[in-house]
Amino acid sequence: MLRRVFLALPLALACLAGGCNSPTLPLPPPALPSVQAATDPGKVHLTSTNGAEANAVIVIINTNPAVPGDKNVGGATADVNGSWSTDVYATNGDALEISQEFGTTKSAPVRFVVQLK
């Protein structure tokens, strides 16, 4: 009986060591935010409640080629609950791509069109 335990021990340790090297799951895209007009003209206010990983960096890109390069990227940092908000340069009809980064992992972007009511 004791011999079987000693024979099984290296196999169990090898399985545990292999589990540490398994790839991590990909980071999902953040949830779509709500959109409102911002107080600054030419901007919109984006808000997401619990829609991202805790403490993730949120990256927002306006894909409208008419938006200048120094204004087409915005971002925020999610709080411990994954909530965030920010103002970005965008108008009705602009397509925004939003992704999140956590550590060295980046999500695929989620794309949506700004539609102000």
GUGUFI-923995 format. One line per field, with one value per atom (N, C-alpha, C): residue number from 1; atom name; x, y, z. Coordinates in nm, 3 decimals. Last residue first. Layout:
# GUGUFI-923995
dodren: (NUM, ...)
kegu: (CA, ...)
xx: (X, ...)
yy: (Y, ...)
zz: (Z, ...)
***
This chain:
# GUGUFI-923995
dodren: (117, 117, 117, 116, 116, 116, 115, 115, 115, 114, 114, 114, 113, 113, 113, 112, 112, 112, 111, 111, 111, 110, 110, 110, 109, 109, 109, 108, 108, 108, 107, 107, 107, 106, 106, 106, 105, 105, 105, 104, 104, 104, 103, 103, 103, 102, 102, 102, 101, 101, 101, 100, 100, 100, 99, 99, 99, 98, 98, 98, 97, 97, 97, 96, 96, 96, 95, 95, 95, 94, 94, 94, 93, 93, 93, 92, 92, 92, 91, 91, 91, 90, 90, 90, 89, 89, 89, 88, 88, 88, 87, 87, 87, 86, 86, 86, 85, 85, 85, 84, 84, 84, 83, 83, 83, 82, 82, 82, 81, 81, 81, 80, 80, 80, 79, 79, 79, 78, 78, 78, 77, 77, 77, 76, 76, 76, 75, 75, 75, 74, 74, 74, 73, 73, 73, 72, 72, 72, 71, 71, 71, 70, 70, 70, 69, 69, 69, 68, 68, 68, 67, 67, 67, 66, 66, 66, 65, 65, 65, 64, 64, 64, 63, 63, 63, 62, 62, 62, 61, 61, 61, 60, 60, 60, 59, 59, 59, 58, 58, 58, 57, 57, 57, 56, 56, 56, 55, 55, 55, 54, 54, 54, 53, 53, 53, 52, 52, 52, 51, 51, 51, 50, 50, 50, 49, 49, 49, 48, 48, 48, 47, 47, 47, 46, 46, 46, 45, 45, 45, 44, 44, 44, 43, 43, 43, 42, 42, 42, 41, 41, 41, 40, 40, 40, 39, 39, 39, 38, 38, 38, 37, 37, 37, 36, 36, 36, 35, 35, 35, 34, 34, 34, 33, 33, 33, 32, 32, 32, 31, 31, 31, 30, 30, 30, 29, 29, 29, 28, 28, 28, 27, 27, 27, 26, 26, 26, 25, 25, 25, 24, 24, 24, 23, 23, 23, 22, 22, 22, 21, 21, 21, 20, 20, 20, 19, 19, 19, 18, 18, 18, 17, 17, 17, 16, 16, 16, 15, 15, 15, 14, 14, 14, 13, 13, 13, 12, 12, 12, 11, 11, 11, 10, 10, 10, 9, 9, 9, 8, 8, 8, 7, 7, 7, 6, 6, 6, 5, 5, 5, 4, 4, 4, 3, 3, 3, 2, 2, 2, 1, 1, 1)
kegu: (N, CA, C, N, CA, C, N, CA, C, N, CA, C, N, CA, C, N, CA, C, N, CA, C, N, CA, C, N, CA, C, N, CA, C, N, CA, C, N, CA, C, N, CA, C, N, CA, C, N, CA, C, N, CA, C, N, CA, C, N, CA, C, N, CA, C, N, CA, C, N, CA, C, N, CA, C, N, CA, C, N, CA, C, N, CA, C, N, CA, C, N, CA, C, N, CA, C, N, CA, C, N, CA, C, N, CA, C, N, CA, C, N, CA, C, N, CA, C, N, CA, C, N, CA, C, N, CA, C, N, CA, C, N, CA, C, N, CA, C, N, CA, C, N, CA, C, N, CA, C, N, CA, C, N, CA, C, N, CA, C, N, CA, C, N, CA, C, N, CA, C, N, CA, C, N, CA, C, N, CA, C, N, CA, C, N, CA, C, N, CA, C, N, CA, C, N, CA, C, N, CA, C, N, CA, C, N, CA, C, N, CA, C, N, CA, C, N, CA, C, N, CA, C, N, CA, C, N, CA, C, N, CA, C, N, CA, C, N, CA, C, N, CA, C, N, CA, C, N, CA, C, N, CA, C, N, CA, C, N, CA, C, N, CA, C, N, CA, C, N, CA, C, N, CA, C, N, CA, C, N, CA, C, N, CA, C, N, CA, C, N, CA, C, N, CA, C, N, CA, C, N, CA, C, N, CA, C, N, CA, C, N, CA, C, N, CA, C, N, CA, C, N, CA, C, N, CA, C, N, CA, C, N, CA, C, N, CA, C, N, CA, C, N, CA, C, N, CA, C, N, CA, C, N, CA, C, N, CA, C, N, CA, C, N, CA, C, N, CA, C, N, CA, C, N, CA, C, N, CA, C, N, CA, C, N, CA, C, N, CA, C, N, CA, C, N, CA, C, N, CA, C, N, CA, C, N, CA, C)
xx: (-3.023, -3.169, -3.208, -2.749, -2.801, -2.951, -2.564, -2.700, -2.755, -2.269, -2.326, -2.464, -2.230, -2.252, -2.322, -1.968, -2.107, -2.113, -1.770, -1.795, -1.943, -1.517, -1.660, -1.690, -1.197, -1.284, -1.430, -1.064, -1.104, -1.194, -0.851, -0.970, -0.982, -0.525, -0.614, -0.732, -0.290, -0.397, -0.489, -0.111, -0.061, -0.166, -0.337, -0.203, -0.151, -0.598, -0.569, -0.436, -0.799, -0.668, -0.651, -1.074, -1.020, -0.887, -1.226, -1.161, -1.115, -1.440, -1.402, -1.342, -1.491, -1.443, -1.390, -1.761, -1.657, -1.619, -1.877, -1.854, -1.737, -2.112, -1.972, -1.965, -2.379, -2.340, -2.196, -2.325, -2.423, -2.375, -1.977, -2.108, -2.199, -1.695, -1.782, -1.913, -1.448, -1.490, -1.569, -1.568, -1.483, -1.538, -1.568, -1.614, -1.515, -1.644, -1.552, -1.623, -1.651, -1.718, -1.614, -1.699, -1.617, -1.705, -1.676, -1.753, -1.658, -1.561, -1.566, -1.647, -1.526, -1.648, -1.659, -1.299, -1.293, -1.418, -1.319, -1.299, -1.300, -1.134, -1.248, -1.216, -1.016, -0.977, -1.100, -1.038, -1.071, -1.012, -1.009, -1.002, -1.041, -0.965, -0.995, -0.986, -0.886, -0.862, -0.891, -0.915, -0.993, -0.971, -0.762, -0.889, -0.967, -0.544, -0.519, -0.647, -0.655, -0.580, -0.551, -0.989, -0.843, -0.775, -1.246, -1.202, -1.049, -1.289, -1.297, -1.253, -1.295, -1.172, -1.173, -1.419, -1.457, -1.330, -1.361, -1.312, -1.350, -1.244, -1.345, -1.291, -1.173, -1.123, -1.242, -1.092, -1.200, -1.141, -1.005, -0.953, -1.068, -0.967, -1.065, -1.010, -0.800, -0.786, -0.880, -0.948, -0.901, -0.888, -1.050, -0.925, -0.867, -1.241, -1.201, -1.063, -1.364, -1.287, -1.250, -1.689, -1.550, -1.486, -1.935, -1.925, -1.786, -2.039, -1.999, -1.980, -2.165, -2.171, -2.146, -2.045, -2.067, -2.062, -2.087, -2.093, -2.120, -1.979, -1.999, -1.994, -2.075, -2.039, -2.076, -1.929, -2.035, -1.982, -1.856, -1.821, -1.947, -1.932, -1.849, -1.806, -1.925, -1.971, -1.875, -1.944, -1.858, -1.911, -2.128, -2.142, -2.055, -2.246, -2.158, -2.179, -2.524, -2.452, -2.367, -2.465, -2.539, -2.458, -2.483, -2.430, -2.524, -2.363, -2.473, -2.411, -2.141, -2.178, -2.306, -2.124, -2.151, -2.194, -1.866, -2.008, -2.025, -1.543, -1.630, -1.774, -1.454, -1.471, -1.558, -1.265, -1.380, -1.386, -0.950, -1.025, -1.143, -0.917, -0.906, -0.993, -0.775, -0.888, -0.872, -0.433, -0.544, -0.656, -0.291, -0.318, -0.436, -0.103, -0.215, -0.246, 0.090, 0.132, 0.017, -0.031, 0.019, 0.057, -0.078, -0.192, -0.148, 0.172, 0.116, -0.001, 0.188, 0.281, 0.229, -0.013, -0.025, 0.065, 0.096, -0.034, -0.052, 0.328, 0.339, 0.209, 0.218, 0.296, 0.310, 0.100, 0.016, 0.090, 0.330, 0.227, 0.137, 0.467, 0.525, 0.423, 0.264, 0.304, 0.370, 0.239, 0.139, 0.179, 0.448, 0.443, 0.346, 0.382, 0.507, 0.512, 0.144, 0.141, 0.265, 0.238, 0.149, 0.141, 0.385, 0.456, 0.369, 0.188, 0.276, 0.352, 0.083, 0.000, 0.087)
yy: (6.063, 6.079, 6.223, 5.956, 6.042, 6.059, 5.704, 5.747, 5.824, 5.580, 5.677, 5.720, 5.238, 5.370, 5.459, 5.013, 5.061, 5.201, 4.728, 4.846, 4.884, 4.609, 4.604, 4.735, 4.454, 4.571, 4.536, 4.199, 4.242, 4.364, 4.292, 4.232, 4.272, 4.212, 4.311, 4.237, 4.165, 4.109, 4.221, 4.243, 4.231, 4.178, 4.419, 4.361, 4.360, 4.463, 4.430, 4.357, 4.663, 4.603, 4.579, 4.672, 4.684, 4.611, 4.877, 4.755, 4.780, 5.008, 5.010, 4.874, 5.221, 5.089, 5.097, 5.400, 5.391, 5.245, 5.592, 5.455, 5.456, 5.861, 5.815, 5.673, 5.932, 5.857, 5.810, 6.229, 6.131, 6.064, 6.253, 6.309, 6.197, 6.280, 6.202, 6.278, 6.270, 6.343, 6.250, 6.167, 6.149, 6.234, 6.134, 6.212, 6.190, 5.846, 5.942, 6.020, 5.587, 5.690, 5.787, 5.255, 5.365, 5.467, 4.956, 5.070, 5.181, 4.745, 4.740, 4.851, 4.776, 4.707, 4.693, 4.926, 4.788, 4.707, 5.112, 5.101, 4.953, 5.155, 5.102, 5.097, 5.442, 5.326, 5.282, 5.552, 5.562, 5.440, 5.741, 5.625, 5.657, 5.808, 5.846, 5.722, 5.934, 5.829, 5.886, 6.150, 6.030, 5.916, 6.375, 6.374, 6.244, 6.375, 6.406, 6.405, 6.324, 6.220, 6.248, 6.459, 6.471, 6.363, 6.302, 6.342, 6.345, 6.196, 6.342, 6.392, 5.921, 5.983, 6.135, 5.761, 5.861, 5.932, 5.595, 5.555, 5.652, 5.656, 5.704, 5.678, 5.433, 5.491, 5.531, 5.382, 5.417, 5.486, 5.159, 5.236, 5.256, 5.117, 5.120, 5.210, 4.907, 5.031, 5.020, 4.763, 4.755, 4.894, 4.740, 4.813, 4.803, 4.459, 4.552, 4.609, 4.455, 4.391, 4.498, 4.608, 4.576, 4.500, 4.692, 4.638, 4.601, 4.826, 4.684, 4.618, 5.061, 5.014, 4.864, 5.317, 5.172, 5.132, 5.596, 5.541, 5.392, 5.877, 5.732, 5.685, 6.168, 6.111, 5.963, 6.329, 6.250, 6.195, 6.644, 6.528, 6.456, 6.872, 6.779, 6.656, 7.085, 7.058, 6.963, 6.957, 7.018, 6.986, 6.799, 6.945, 7.017, 6.529, 6.586, 6.737, 6.318, 6.437, 6.488, 5.971, 6.096, 6.209, 5.622, 5.742, 5.859, 5.332, 5.422, 5.552, 5.084, 5.187, 5.258, 4.732, 4.860, 4.963, 4.566, 4.584, 4.721, 4.482, 4.542, 4.551, 4.154, 4.298, 4.355, 3.927, 3.961, 4.112, 3.789, 3.895, 3.932, 3.433, 3.568, 3.666, 3.239, 3.269, 3.410, 3.134, 3.199, 3.224, 2.808, 2.947, 3.002, 2.627, 2.635, 2.781, 2.596, 2.647, 2.658, 2.482, 2.617, 2.679, 2.224, 2.314, 2.458, 2.106, 2.137, 2.232, 2.067, 2.160, 2.199, 1.873, 2.004, 2.107, 1.662, 1.720, 1.857, 1.612, 1.654, 1.717, 1.524, 1.649, 1.701, 1.283, 1.391, 1.524, 1.141, 1.170, 1.285, 1.115, 1.194, 1.231, 0.958, 1.093, 1.171, 0.698, 0.794, 0.938, 0.570, 0.569, 0.675, 0.606, 0.664, 0.667, 0.456, 0.600, 0.667, 0.201, 0.266, 0.417, 0.151, 0.160, 0.229, 0.127, 0.242, 0.262, -0.119, 0.000, 0.125)
zz: (-2.691, -2.697, -2.689, -2.885, -2.780, -2.800, -2.960, -2.993, -2.876, -3.086, -2.993, -3.045, -3.142, -3.203, -3.102, -3.036, -3.037, -3.097, -2.973, -3.056, -3.046, -2.768, -2.797, -2.869, -2.824, -2.809, -2.834, -2.613, -2.746, -2.728, -2.335, -2.395, -2.542, -2.228, -2.288, -2.351, -1.968, -2.049, -2.100, -1.782, -1.918, -2.014, -1.590, -1.592, -1.735, -1.794, -1.654, -1.651, -1.996, -1.974, -1.825, -2.223, -2.088, -2.080, -2.477, -2.430, -2.287, -2.716, -2.575, -2.540, -2.981, -2.944, -2.802, -3.126, -3.023, -3.003, -3.391, -3.342, -3.244, -3.392, -3.386, -3.333, -3.361, -3.479, -3.482, -3.183, -3.228, -3.357, -3.092, -3.119, -3.168, -2.873, -2.961, -2.979, -2.644, -2.762, -2.852, -2.319, -2.437, -2.552, -1.969, -2.084, -2.198, -1.763, -1.823, -1.933, -1.518, -1.596, -1.648, -1.377, -1.428, -1.500, -1.180, -1.230, -1.275, -1.050, -1.195, -1.257, -0.782, -0.824, -0.975, -0.758, -0.709, -0.744, -1.072, -0.928, -0.886, -1.377, -1.303, -1.154, -1.523, -1.443, -1.365, -1.864, -1.722, -1.652, -2.174, -2.087, -1.944, -2.527, -2.389, -2.302, -2.844, -2.744, -2.605, -3.013, -3.043, -2.944, -2.988, -2.916, -2.935, -3.147, -3.006, -2.923, -3.400, -3.331, -3.185, -3.444, -3.446, -3.360, -3.618, -3.484, -3.483, -3.865, -3.854, -3.717, -3.843, -3.891, -3.884, -3.566, -3.665, -3.713, -3.355, -3.487, -3.598, -3.044, -3.137, -3.278, -2.791, -2.916, -3.002, -2.459, -2.550, -2.672, -2.209, -2.322, -2.422, -1.867, -1.976, -2.085, -1.656, -1.733, -1.852, -1.361, -1.499, -1.559, -1.103, -1.122, -1.264, -1.183, -1.078, -1.111, -1.517, -1.410, -1.307, -1.572, -1.608, -1.493, -1.485, -1.620, -1.664, -1.261, -1.249, -1.384, -1.467, -1.329, -1.327, -1.668, -1.658, -1.512, -1.874, -1.739, -1.746, -2.059, -2.056, -1.912, -2.212, -2.082, -2.084, -2.497, -2.435, -2.303, -2.660, -2.577, -2.533, -2.786, -2.862, -2.784, -2.497, -2.633, -2.706, -2.169, -2.271, -2.410, -2.038, -2.026, -2.128, -2.250, -2.148, -2.142, -2.292, -2.336, -2.220, -2.221, -2.202, -2.262, -2.219, -2.285, -2.259, -2.048, -2.082, -2.134, -2.197, -2.101, -2.141, -2.227, -2.292, -2.188, -2.040, -2.076, -2.142, -2.184, -2.083, -2.132, -2.304, -2.324, -2.212, -2.090, -2.175, -2.197, -2.119, -2.052, -2.142, -2.144, -2.199, -2.122, -1.878, -1.965, -2.021, -1.897, -1.828, -1.928, -1.959, -1.996, -1.919, -1.711, -1.804, -1.837, -1.525, -1.654, -1.753, -1.310, -1.293, -1.426, -1.400, -1.382, -1.366, -1.383, -1.515, -1.506, -1.107, -1.171, -1.309, -1.072, -1.008, -1.074, -1.220, -1.258, -1.198, -1.073, -1.213, -1.261, -0.832, -0.835, -0.978, -0.917, -0.862, -0.866, -0.991, -1.090, -1.044, -0.746, -0.856, -0.964, -0.599, -0.558, -0.671, -0.684, -0.727, -0.697, -0.557, -0.702, -0.755, -0.290, -0.338, -0.491, -0.284, -0.252, -0.306, -0.338, -0.434, -0.410, -0.103, -0.230, -0.335, 0.085, 0.095, -0.037, 0.000, 0.000, 0.000)
***
